[in-house]
Amino acid sequence: MRKVIVLLSGGMDSATLLWLCKKEFQEVYALSFDYGQRHKVELKYAKLLAQIANVKEHIIVEVPHYRLMKSALLEGGPEIPKGPYGEKIPATNVPTRNLVFLAIAASFADSYEIEHIAIGVHSLDSPYPDCRVEFITSMEAAINSASAYVAKSKRRIHIYAPFLGMSKIDIAKLGKDLGVPFEKTYSCYMGTEPPCGVCATCLQREEALKSLGIM
């Protein structure tokens, strides 16, 4: 049986990934994180999406150590920048976040004997070091070298990152084709309801949905 565990934030990228995995895999698990993020409201949307998608199990893991660090994306951190990403590493970078999240996902994959871990990183995430192709490749190698399941079964655990090389607009088009309920997703670094509309992720979302004629 083809099984996958999907990193689900509640945003349009991870929602599209979840719907794609529902199509491509027979058994789908969802994994979300409470790590002291300023936009913790995203977990409400992640729970709703997991229910709509009827996943096998939705796991929410607390990652408390990030509360000891400084990032604009974390509660108590500096102000969220307005406007699109620049070329430098953004103030919203959370140190090695995807490394930590994928390591936790790998522990569930190892225990549940799941051979695919899905993550929704894409081309516009490239200012973040742990969203780049070289990181994904290296992390997959590390997971396989550490997994007891891999050692016993002689199979591999794959990081499924189908959006690498895709734009936000490409992902939105795919999500529309898959029937993703975009109105049930949330993407805003400020964590406000309604979303702020001026942070980088709000601007990306607005551009992508406008390209589909969705306001």
C-alpha positions in Angstrom: 0.0 0.0 0.0 1.4 3.4 -1.0 1.4 5.6 2.1 2.4 9.2 2.6 2.6 11.7 5.5 2.0 15.3 4.4 3.3 18.4 6.2 0.2 20.4 6.4 0.3 24.1 7.5 -3.2 25.1 6.4 -2.0 27.3 3.6 -2.9 26.9 -0.1 0.4 25.1 -1.0 0.1 22.4 1.6 -3.6 22.1 0.9 -2.9 21.5 -2.8 -0.2 19.1 -1.8 -2.7 17.2 0.4 -5.3 17.0 -2.4 -2.6 15.8 -4.8 -1.5 13.1 -2.3 -5.1 12.0 -1.9 -5.0 11.4 -5.7 -1.6 9.8 -5.8 -1.5 7.6 -2.6 -3.8 5.1 -1.0 -3.3 6.1 2.6 -2.7 9.7 3.6 -1.6 11.0 7.0 -1.3 14.8 7.8 1.3 16.3 10.2 1.1 19.9 11.5 3.2 21.8 14.0 2.6 24.1 16.9 6.0 25.8 17.3 5.1 29.2 18.7 4.3 30.7 15.3 2.8 34.2 15.3 0.1 32.8 12.9 -1.0 29.9 15.0 -4.5 30.4 13.6 -3.2 28.3 10.6 -3.7 25.2 12.8 -7.4 25.8 12.8 -7.4 25.7 9.0 -5.1 22.6 9.0 -7.5 20.7 11.1 -10.4 21.7 8.9 -8.6 20.7 5.7 -7.6 17.3 7.2 -11.2 16.6 8.1 -12.4 17.6 4.6 -9.8 15.4 3.0 -10.6 12.6 5.3 -7.0 11.7 6.1 -6.1 8.5 7.9 -4.8 10.5 10.9 -4.0 14.2 11.6 -1.1 14.5 14.0 -0.2 17.9 15.6 3.2 18.1 17.3 4.4 20.8 19.6 8.0 22.0 18.9 8.5 24.2 22.0 12.2 25.0 21.6 11.5 27.6 18.9 10.0 29.8 21.7 13.5 30.4 22.8 14.6 31.8 19.4 14.1 35.1 17.6 12.3 35.2 14.2 9.7 37.6 12.8 7.5 34.5 12.3 7.6 33.6 16.0 5.5 35.1 18.9 7.5 38.0 20.5 9.8 38.3 17.5 10.6 41.4 15.5 7.9 43.0 13.2 6.8 41.1 10.1 8.2 42.8 7.0 5.8 44.3 4.5 6.2 43.6 0.8 7.6 40.8 -1.3 10.7 38.7 -0.5 14.1 40.1 -1.4 17.2 38.2 -2.3 18.4 38.0 1.2 17.3 35.4 3.8 14.0 36.8 5.1 13.4 38.0 8.7 10.6 35.4 8.8 13.2 32.6 8.5 12.9 30.1 11.4 16.2 28.4 12.0 16.4 25.0 10.2 12.6 24.7 10.5 12.1 22.3 7.6 15.0 20.2 8.8 13.3 19.8 12.2 9.9 19.2 10.7 11.1 16.6 8.2 13.1 14.9 11.0 9.9 14.6 13.1 8.0 13.4 10.0 10.7 10.9 9.4 10.3 9.5 12.9 6.6 8.9 12.2 7.4 7.4 8.8 9.9 5.1 10.5 7.4 4.0 13.1 4.3 3.8 10.8 6.3 2.3 7.9 5.4 5.1 5.6 7.6 5.4 2.5 6.8 8.9 1.4 7.0 12.3 3.2 5.4 15.2 1.3 6.4 18.8 1.7 5.1 21.8 -0.4 8.3 23.8 -0.9 8.4 25.6 -4.3 10.5 27.9 -6.4 9.4 31.2 -4.6 10.6 29.7 -1.3 14.2 29.7 -2.5 15.3 32.7 -0.2 14.9 30.1 2.7 17.9 27.8 2.7 15.9 24.8 3.9 13.5 25.1 0.9 16.1 24.5 -1.8 16.7 21.4 -3.9 20.1 20.6 -2.3 18.6 20.6 1.2 15.7 18.2 0.2 18.2 15.8 -1.5 20.6 15.9 1.5 17.7 15.4 4.0 16.3 12.4 2.1 19.8 10.8 2.3 20.0 11.5 6.0 16.6 10.1 6.7 17.4 6.9 4.9 20.7 6.4 6.7 18.9 6.8 10.1 15.8 4.8 9.5 15.4 1.4 11.2 12.5 0.7 8.9 14.8 1.2 5.9 17.5 -1.0 7.4 15.0 -3.8 8.1 12.9 -3.6 4.9 15.7 -2.6 2.4 13.2 -0.1 1.1 13.6 3.7 0.9 11.8 6.6 2.4 11.3 9.3 -0.2 10.7 13.1 0.3 7.9 13.9 -2.1 8.4 17.6 -3.1 6.4 17.9 -6.4 6.3 21.7 -6.3 10.1 22.2 -6.6 10.5 24.4 -9.7 6.8 25.4 -9.7 5.6 28.9 -9.1 2.8 29.9 -6.8 0.5 30.4 -9.8 1.4 26.9 -11.1 0.4 25.5 -7.7 -2.9 27.5 -7.6 -3.8 26.2 -11.1 -3.1 22.6 -9.9 -5.2 23.2 -6.8 -8.1 24.5 -8.8 -7.9 21.4 -11.1 -7.9 19.2 -8.0 -10.8 20.9 -6.4 -8.9 22.4 -3.4 -11.3 24.6 -1.2 -9.0 27.7 -1.3 -11.6 29.5 0.9 -10.7 27.0 3.7 -7.0 27.8 3.5 -5.0 30.4 5.4 -1.7 32.2 4.5 -0.7 35.2 6.5 2.4 35.7 8.5 0.7 38.3 10.8 -1.9 35.7 11.9 -4.8 38.1 11.7 -8.3 37.3 10.5 -8.9 38.6 7.9 -5.3 38.3 6.7 -3.1 41.5 6.6 -2.8 41.6 2.8 0.7 43.2 2.9 3.1 40.5 4.0 5.1 38.4 1.5 2.9 35.3 1.7 -0.3 37.3 1.5 1.0 39.0 -1.7 2.0 35.7 -3.2 -1.4 34.2 -2.5 -3.3 37.2 -3.8 -1.3 37.2 -7.1 -1.8 33.4 -7.6 -5.5 33.4 -6.9 -6.1 36.5 -9.0 -4.5 34.7 -11.9 -7.3 32.2 -11.7 -10.0 34.9 -11.4 -10.5 34.2 -7.7 -10.7 37.3 -5.4 
